Amino acid sequence: MKIEVLELLKNNYAARNIPKGVFLLPFTFLVVVILLLITNLNESYSYLYGSSVESTENFSCNIFSGNWVPHSKGPYYSNESCPFITYKQNCFMHGRPDREFLKWRWKPDECELPLFDAKQFLKLVRGKSMAFVGDSIGRNQMESLLCLLNSVARPEDITARYTSNDDKYFKWWYYADYKFTVTILWSPFLVKSSQTYLNDTSFSNAENLYVDEADKAWASHIENFDYVIFSGGQWFFRPLTFYENGHVVGCQKCHNLMEDPLNLYGYRHAFRTAFRTVINLKGFKGVVFMVTHSPNHFENGEWNKGGGCNRTLPVTREESAFLRPYGLDEFYQTQVEEFTAAEKEAREKGLRFGLMNITGVMLMRPDGHPHKYGHNLDRNVSVNDCVHWCMPGPVDTWNEFLLHMMKKERL
């Protein structure tokens, strides 16, 4: 475009026999004006529609250090426009009256986090596959992603299928126009377990964890996936018995004593086993992302003792220091240590691991949970949910992080 304008102006001046010196000053001024206009148009388009110019995106910036700032434009979608929201995350359908918690965006300290661009995302994943492996927090992020892509993908283009009779736990979505597959491989412990939770989801029943054996529910599927996203944590608060090499090596809240302290042996080895399983897959060539522990926000009591999360606004980074839920620091530190060791080993084998460090980011969002507008997944019963995230809501930011990290991995 710039070259065409230049030639047109030169020819016009030459046809009129105007001296070159007379041409240079106004021509130079005009070129500067045109360049400024093009730059401003690009910046405006990027801001409004999220189609950021990749050359200006800062991939050296720590996007996980920052604060939440006001954003008047509101969310990408509504609970009415997106058909993929799980019943228990549909806060507005269940009566949540406030909307202020939707008018905030994450602002890193030293750069801008681009808006989510559905077209750009689908271009990146054309012909690829993505698996969310973990508990319902991973499903929360996957459903957010489906809602974000819903603005571009045609409803008739998307097909769903299930890998079991229970579509709560295993679900695959296929975007035919893009040949893109996304799935949730629901595995709350990542390792093999006695699966008593399938019949009773209460936190009082003991669960046997075989911490040196990956759960085949996900491990038998991921060899050919291009992106694998691990998350998990909330299920590790319950009574647990740890097995290694077929023998008991420890337990948590033994004999169902709920006041016993946390024993993070199972949590540490669950991630260690999961990472080792991926690293040792002979044919695996994909990218692994780990989402750090998603904090709960029960205040004025524990989850089963009247605690709730009735805030309607974010808190600052400084204020979040007073909202640290039980076990958060220990869970986070354990995850990061295991990830760091695995990332080093993976890099030596030519594999790519990335850390989606959302713990501190989401600690500042006590306003983003369903609270008393939460519902049980199995039946129409209200629950005080300060663990999962409303949709739309701050969980959509995770997929802004995801897109940024995916673009960074392509460099």
C-alpha positions in Angstrom: 0.0 0.0 0.0 2.8 2.4 0.9 4.7 1.7 -2.4 1.6 2.3 -4.5 0.9 5.7 -2.8 4.6 6.7 -3.4 4.5 5.9 -7.1 1.2 7.6 -7.6 2.4 10.8 -6.1 5.7 10.8 -8.0 3.9 10.3 -11.3 1.5 13.0 -10.5 4.2 15.5 -9.8 6.3 14.5 -12.8 3.3 14.9 -15.1 3.0 18.5 -14.0 6.7 19.2 -14.4 7.0 20.3 -10.8 10.7 20.4 -9.5 11.8 17.5 -7.3 12.6 19.8 -4.4 9.1 21.1 -4.3 7.8 17.6 -4.1 9.9 16.3 -1.3 8.6 18.4 1.6 4.9 17.9 1.2 5.4 14.3 0.1 7.5 13.4 3.2 4.8 15.0 5.4 2.1 13.0 3.7 4.0 9.7 4.1 4.4 10.4 7.8 0.7 11.1 8.1 -0.2 7.9 6.3 2.1 5.8 8.4 0.6 7.3 11.6 -2.9 6.5 10.3 -2.0 2.9 9.5 -0.4 2.4 13.0 -3.4 3.9 14.7 -5.8 1.7 12.7 -3.8 -1.4 13.7 -3.8 -0.4 17.4 -7.5 0.4 17.3 -8.4 -2.9 15.6 -6.2 -4.8 18.1 -7.9 -3.2 21.1 -11.4 -3.6 19.8 -11.3 -7.1 18.4 -8.3 -8.8 20.0 -6.5 -9.3 16.6 -3.2 -8.2 18.0 -0.2 -7.6 15.7 2.0 -10.5 16.7 5.2 -8.6 16.1 4.3 -6.1 18.9 3.3 -8.7 21.4 5.7 -9.0 24.3 6.6 -12.6 24.9 9.4 -11.8 27.5 6.9 -10.2 29.9 5.7 -12.0 33.0 2.0 -11.9 32.2 1.1 -13.5 35.6 2.3 -10.5 37.6 -0.1 -7.6 37.7 -3.5 -6.4 38.9 -7.2 -6.4 37.8 -8.2 -3.1 36.2 -11.7 -1.8 35.2 -12.9 -2.8 31.7 -16.2 -1.3 30.6 -16.7 -3.5 27.6 -17.7 -6.5 29.7 -17.4 -10.2 28.8 -16.9 -11.9 25.5 -20.2 -13.8 25.7 -23.3 -14.2 27.9 -24.8 -17.2 29.7 -27.6 -17.0 27.1 -25.4 -16.8 24.0 -23.2 -19.8 25.0 -24.7 -23.3 25.1 -21.6 -25.0 26.6 -21.9 -23.7 30.2 -22.3 -26.4 32.8 -25.4 -26.1 34.9 -23.5 -25.4 38.1 -21.4 -22.6 36.5 -24.4 -20.8 35.1 -24.6 -18.2 37.9 -27.0 -15.8 36.3 -29.5 -18.6 35.4 -29.6 -19.4 39.2 -30.2 -15.8 40.2 -26.9 -14.0 40.7 -28.0 -10.3 40.5 -24.8 -8.4 40.2 -22.7 -7.8 37.0 -19.8 -5.6 38.3 -17.5 -8.6 38.6 -17.6 -9.0 34.7 -16.1 -5.5 34.1 -12.5 -6.2 34.9 -9.5 -7.3 32.9 -6.1 -8.6 33.9 -3.3 -6.1 33.4 0.3 -7.4 33.6 2.7 -5.0 35.3 5.0 -4.5 32.3 2.9 -5.3 29.2 -0.5 -5.8 27.8 -2.3 -9.1 27.7 -4.0 -9.3 24.2 -7.7 -9.9 24.1 -8.8 -13.4 23.1 -9.0 -13.7 19.3 -11.1 -16.7 18.4 -10.1 -16.6 14.7 -6.4 -16.5 15.6 -6.8 -19.4 18.1 -8.6 -21.6 15.5 -5.9 -20.7 13.0 -3.3 -22.0 15.4 -5.1 -25.2 16.2 -6.2 -26.1 12.7 -5.6 -29.9 12.3 -4.6 -30.2 15.9 -6.0 -31.6 19.2 -6.1 -30.4 22.8 -6.8 -32.3 26.0 -7.7 -30.8 29.4 -6.6 -33.4 32.0 -7.7 -33.1 35.6 -10.8 -32.3 37.7 -13.8 -30.0 37.2 -11.5 -26.9 37.3 -10.0 -28.1 34.0 -13.5 -28.7 32.7 -14.4 -25.1 33.8 -11.5 -23.8 31.6 -12.4 -26.0 28.7 -16.1 -24.9 28.7 -14.9 -21.3 28.8 -12.8 -22.0 25.7 -15.8 -23.4 23.9 -17.8 -20.3 24.7 -15.0 -18.0 23.5 -14.8 -20.0 20.2 -18.6 -19.9 19.8 -18.4 -16.4 18.3 -16.6 -17.8 15.3 -17.4 -21.5 14.9 -20.7 -22.4 13.3 -23.0 -24.5 15.7 -23.5 -27.0 12.9 -19.8 -27.4 12.6 -19.3 -28.7 16.1 -20.0 -32.3 17.1 -19.8 -33.9 20.5 -19.2 -37.5 21.5 -18.6 -39.3 24.8 -16.2 -41.9 25.8 -18.4 -43.4 28.5 -22.1 -43.5 29.4 -21.6 -40.6 31.8 -21.0 -37.4 29.9 -20.1 -35.5 33.1 -16.6 -36.9 33.0 -15.5 -37.6 29.4 -16.4 -35.4 26.5 -14.9 -34.6 23.1 -15.8 -31.7 20.8 -14.8 -31.7 17.1 -14.7 -28.6 14.9 -15.0 -30.0 11.4 -14.2 -26.7 9.6 -10.8 -26.6 11.4 -10.2 -30.3 12.0 -9.7 -29.4 15.6 -10.5 -31.7 18.6 -10.8 -30.6 22.2 -11.6 -32.9 25.1 -11.8 -33.1 28.8 -10.3 -36.3 30.2 -11.7 -36.1 33.7 -9.2 -37.5 36.2 -9.4 -35.7 39.6 -6.3 -37.4 41.0 -4.3 -37.9 37.8 -3.2 -41.3 39.1 -5.0 -44.6 39.4 -7.5 -44.6 42.3 -10.2 -46.8 43.8 -12.8 -44.4 42.2 -15.2 -44.4 45.2 -16.0 -40.8 44.2 -18.0 -42.1 41.2 -20.8 -43.3 43.5 -20.3 -40.8 46.3 -18.8 -37.3 45.8 -18.8 -36.4 49.5 -15.4 -35.5 51.0 -15.7 -37.9 53.9 -15.1 -41.2 52.0 -11.5 -42.5 51.8 -9.9 -42.9 48.4 -7.0 -45.2 47.6 -4.4 -43.6 45.4 -1.8 -45.6 43.5 0.6 -42.8 43.2 3.1 -44.5 40.9 0.5 -45.4 38.2 -1.0 -42.9 35.9 -4.8 -43.0 35.4 -5.4 -44.8 32.2 -8.5 -42.6 31.6 -6.2 -40.0 30.2 -2.8 -41.8 29.8 -4.2 -44.1 27.2 -5.4 -41.2 25.0 -2.8 -38.5 24.9 0.1 -39.8 22.9 -1.0 -38.1 19.7 -2.4 -34.9 21.3 -0.7 -31.6 20.3 -1.6 -29.8 23.6 -2.1 -31.4 27.0 -3.2 -29.1 29.9 -2.9 -30.5 33.4 -4.7 -29.1 36.5 -6.0 -30.4 39.8 -6.0 -30.0 43.5 -9.4 -29.7 45.2 -9.9 -33.4 45.5 -6.7 -33.9 47.5 -8.2 -32.5 50.6 -10.2 -35.7 51.3 -9.1 -38.8 53.3 -6.5 -40.6 51.1 -4.4 -43.8 51.4 -1.3 -43.9 49.3 0.0 -47.0 47.6 3.3 -47.5 45.8 4.4 -50.7 44.2 1.2 -52.2 45.6 2.0 -51.3 49.2 0.6 -48.7 51.6 3.2 -45.9 52.0 1.1 -43.3 53.9 -2.2 -41.7 54.3 -4.0 -38.4 54.8 -6.7 -37.8 57.4 -6.2 -41.4 58.4 -9.1 -43.3 59.9 -11.3 -40.5 58.6 -10.0 -38.0 61.1 -10.8 -34.7 59.3 -8.8 -32.6 61.6 -5.5 -34.3 60.6 -3.0 -32.1 58.7 -2.5 -32.3 55.0 -0.1 -34.9 53.7 1.0 -33.7 50.3 2.9 -36.9 49.4 0.0 -38.1 47.2 -0.3 -34.6 45.5 3.4 -34.4 44.8 3.6 -37.9 43.4 0.4 -37.5 41.3 2.0 -34.7 39.3 5.4 -36.4 39.2 3.8 -39.5 37.8 1.7 -37.5 35.3 4.7 -35.6 34.0 6.9 -38.7 33.8 4.2 -40.5 31.9 4.1 -37.8 29.2 7.9 -37.5 29.0 8.3 -41.2 28.5 5.7 -41.6 25.8 7.8 -42.5 22.7 5.6 -40.9 20.2 4.6 -37.7 22.1 5.5 -34.5 20.3 3.0 -32.1 21.9 3.2 -29.1 24.3 2.3 -29.6 28.0 0.9 -26.8 30.1 0.3 -27.0 33.8 -2.3 -24.8 35.4 -1.3 -24.0 39.0 -3.7 -24.5 41.8 -7.0 -22.6 41.6 -7.8 -21.0 45.0 -11.1 -21.2 46.8 -12.5 -18.3 48.7 -14.5 -19.5 51.6 -14.7 -16.8 54.3 -16.3 -16.7 57.7 -16.2 -20.4 58.0 -15.1 -23.5 56.1 -16.9 -25.0 53.1 -19.0 -27.3 55.3 -19.4 -24.9 58.2 -21.3 -22.0 56.7 -18.4 -20.3 54.8 -19.2 -18.3 51.8 -17.8 -15.9 49.2 -20.2 -13.0 48.8 -17.8 -10.4 47.5 -18.7 -8.6 44.3 -15.4 -6.9 43.4 -11.8 -8.0 43.0 -9.2 -7.3 45.6 -5.7 -5.8 45.1 -2.5 -7.9 45.1 -1.8 -6.5 48.6 -5.3 -7.3 49.9 -5.1 -10.8 48.6 -2.5 -11.6 51.2 -5.3 -11.8 53.8 -7.4 -14.2 51.7 -5.1 -17.2 51.6 -7.2 -20.4 51.9 -6.1 -23.5 53.8 -3.3 -25.3 52.0 -2.9 -22.9 49.2 0.8 -22.1 49.6 1.7 -25.8 50.2 -0.3 -26.9 47.1 1.2 -24.2 44.9 4.8 -24.8 46.0 4.5 -28.6 45.5 3.2 -28.1 42.0 5.9 -25.6 41.0 8.7 -27.8 42.3 7.4 -30.9 40.4 6.9 -28.8 37.3 10.4 -27.3 37.4 12.0 -30.7 37.7 9.8 -32.1 34.9 10.4 -29.1 32.6 14.1 -29.6 32.8 13.9 -33.3 32.0 11.5 -32.6 29.2 13.7 -29.9 27.7 16.6 -32.3 27.5 14.4 -34.6 25.5 13.2 -31.9 23.1 9.8 -31.5 24.7 8.1 -28.3 25.6 6.5 -27.6 29.0 4.8 -24.3 30.0 3.6 -23.0 33.4 0.2 -21.2 33.5 0.7 -19.5 36.8 -2.9 -18.5 37.7 -2.8 -19.0 41.5 -1.9 -15.4 42.5 -4.0 -14.0 39.6 -7.2 -15.7 40.8 -6.5 -15.2 44.5 -7.5 -11.6 43.7 -10.9 -12.7 42.4 -13.1 -13.8 45.4 -16.0 -12.2 43.5 -15.8 -14.7 40.6 -17.4 -17.8 42.2 -21.1 -18.9 42.1 -21.3 -18.5 45.9 -24.9 -19.3 47.0 -26.0 -19.4 43.4 -24.0 -22.6 42.8 -25.8 -25.8 42.1 -25.0 -29.5 42.5 -24.1 -31.1 39.2 -26.3 -34.1 39.7 -29.5 -32.5 41.0 -31.2 -29.2 41.4 -29.8 -28.4 44.8 -28.2 -25.1 45.8 -24.7 -25.3 47.2 -22.3 -22.7 48.5 -19.7 -22.9 45.7 -16.6 -20.9 46.3 -14.4 -23.3 44.3 -15.6 -23.2 40.7 -15.9 -20.1 38.6 -18.9 -18.3 37.1 -19.2 -18.2 33.3 -18.8 -15.7 31.9 -16.2 -14.5 34.5 -12.6 -14.3 35.4 -11.9 -17.9 34.3 -12.1 -16.6 30.7 -8.7 -14.9 31.4 -7.1 -18.3 31.6 -7.7 -18.8 27.9 -6.2 -15.4 27.1 -3.2 -16.7 28.9 -3.4 -20.0 26.9 -3.5 -18.3 23.6 -0.6 -16.1 24.5 1.5 -19.1 25.6 0.6 -21.0 22.5 1.8 -18.2 20.3 5.0 -18.0 22.4 5.7 -21.7 21.9 5.6 -21.2 18.1 8.5 -18.7 18.1 
